[in-house]
Amino acid sequence: MCIGEFQLNYLEKLIPPAFRRVWQEGLSGDLFKFKVCGAGGGGFILGVTRDFENMEIALSGSKLFKV
């Protein structure tokens, strides 16, 4: 089980409702995975992929930052 799957299964309240469907899609496929980072309400969602261009297409409408 990856950390993103653990967070979805056991810490679902940390994941914004708008992200839960796409979070599950990421776990079901190989294109990307998500992880909640931070604490105390100042957190963010970290996405990991090997194919940023296709992830942008899959998540069109979301604000993504490439680092």
C-alpha positions as CSV (number, residue, x, y, z in Angstrom):
1,M,0.0,0.0,0.0
2,C,1.4,3.4,-0.9
3,I,1.1,6.5,1.3
4,G,-1.6,8.0,-0.9
5,E,-3.7,4.9,-0.6
6,F,-3.3,4.9,3.2
7,Q,-4.3,8.5,3.3
8,L,-7.4,8.0,1.2
9,N,-8.5,4.9,3.2
10,Y,-7.7,6.2,6.7
11,L,-7.3,10.0,6.6
12,E,-10.0,10.8,4.0
13,K,-11.0,14.1,5.8
14,L,-7.5,15.5,4.9
15,I,-8.3,15.1,1.1
16,P,-10.6,17.8,-0.3
17,P,-13.8,16.3,-1.7
18,A,-13.1,17.7,-5.1
19,F,-9.9,15.6,-5.3
20,R,-11.2,12.3,-4.0
21,R,-12.4,10.9,-7.4
22,V,-9.2,11.9,-9.3
23,W,-7.1,10.6,-6.3
24,Q,-8.7,7.2,-6.7
25,E,-8.1,7.4,-10.5
26,G,-4.4,8.0,-9.7
27,L,-4.3,4.9,-7.4
28,S,-6.0,2.8,-10.1
29,G,-3.6,3.7,-12.8
30,D,0.1,4.3,-13.4
31,L,0.0,7.9,-14.6
32,F,0.2,9.7,-11.2
33,K,-0.1,9.4,-7.4
34,F,-1.0,12.0,-4.8
35,K,0.0,12.6,-1.2
36,V,-1.2,15.1,1.4
37,C,1.7,17.1,2.9
38,G,1.9,19.6,5.7
39,A,0.0,20.0,8.9
40,G,-2.1,22.5,10.8
41,G,-4.2,23.6,7.8
42,G,-1.3,24.9,5.8
43,G,-0.8,21.7,3.8
44,F,-0.8,21.0,0.1
45,I,-1.3,18.0,-2.3
46,L,1.9,16.6,-3.8
47,G,1.5,14.8,-7.1
48,V,4.2,12.5,-8.5
49,T,4.4,11.4,-12.2
50,R,6.9,10.3,-14.8
51,D,4.8,11.9,-17.6
52,F,3.9,15.4,-16.7
53,E,2.4,16.3,-20.1
54,N,-0.2,13.5,-20.0
55,M,-0.9,14.3,-16.3
56,E,-1.7,17.9,-17.4
57,I,-4.2,16.5,-19.9
58,A,-5.8,14.1,-17.4
59,L,-6.0,16.9,-14.8
60,S,-7.0,19.7,-17.0
61,G,-8.7,22.4,-15.1
62,S,-6.5,21.9,-12.0
63,K,-3.7,24.3,-11.1
64,L,-0.4,22.3,-11.4
65,F,3.1,23.4,-10.7
66,K,6.1,21.5,-12.0
67,V,9.2,21.4,-9.8
